[in-house]
Amino acid sequence: MSTRPTILVFDSGLGGLTVLREIAATRPDAHYVYVADDDFFPYGHHSEEAIITRVVPLIGELIHAHGPDLVVIACNTASTLVMSHLRTAYDVPFVGTVPAIKPACAQSRTRRVSVLGTKGTVKREYTRALIRDFGQGCEVTLVGSPELASLAERALYGEEVSDSEILAELVPCFVGDPDDETARTDTIVLACTHYPLLLDRLVKLAPWPVDWIDPAPAIARRVSDLLGPQVAARDEAGAELVFTSRRPHDLSRVLQPYFGGRVPA
């Protein structure tokens, strides 16, 4: 690729910024368009049919408007539903986000793994198939959080989010004898891109230490592999932030670290 690539990163809200942060660090040569479908947030509260009907044509409109070289669906809920539809409909490379069950089960020492996601993600047959195929004999607990994505968005906007609100969503992930580190959960899959926004709080509030699995670094590696060698002209790269609601925002400076140090337009 002889010119700087344009990467479109799409999520239901601002959780995909945790994926964008890793991609931007890996590919500083790219121009980034981040699209938050806040007009339909949160996806976990919608039916599968409604999400497919919403996202597939919307992605087509965004491809037409921005001409990306690659599209990242930085949302577990959407990725488990629309990737096959998108690849059939559009001639652009797509990278999705799915629960990192395979690496979590491969590294778990106690063979007790929890998957923390939205209610929609944990009930999908796609997620259960990942457990059947890659569970490696682990006891996998699926935890559908109704509010954690919204809490993460509130925190990013600078609103007060209490420890008790976060802990209520987190506690079901911790299974087993709390006094026996060989017989309790030791690995938690963050199966929603919003959740790493709260990672420091999750670590602090956890009843005992666990490994937290965030798929963002692996997604960034896949994006870079698909794009090929980096382009030298980094100074031309820029960033855009788009809300589907078209509402005004004053987040550009707050979000600068997620865009690799650039202030999104």
DAGI-V327906 format. One line per field, one symbol per residue. phi: phi as a letter, one per 30 degrees, with the letter a starting at -180 (. if undefined). burial: + if it has 16 or more other ideal C-beta (glycine too) atoms within 10 Angstrom, else -. Layout:
phi: ???
burial: ???
This chain:
phi: .dcddccccbbdbcdddddeedddddbdddccccccdddbdcddccdedddddddedddedddddchddacccdbdedddcceddddddbcbdbbcbbedddddddcdcdibbcccbdedddcddedddddddbdhiddcccbccdbddddddedddiddbdeddddddceddccjddcbdcbbebbbddcbdddddceeddddcedadbdcccdedddddddddddiedcddddddbabbbcddiddbbcedddeddcijdcdd
burial: ---+++++++++++++++++++++-++-++++++++++-+++++++----++-+++-++--++--+-++++++++++++++++--+-----+-+++++++++-++--+-+++++++++++++++--+--++--++--+-++++++-+++++++-++----+---++--++--++++-------+++++++++++++++--++---+---+-+++++--++-+++--+--++-----++++++++------+---+--+++-+-+-
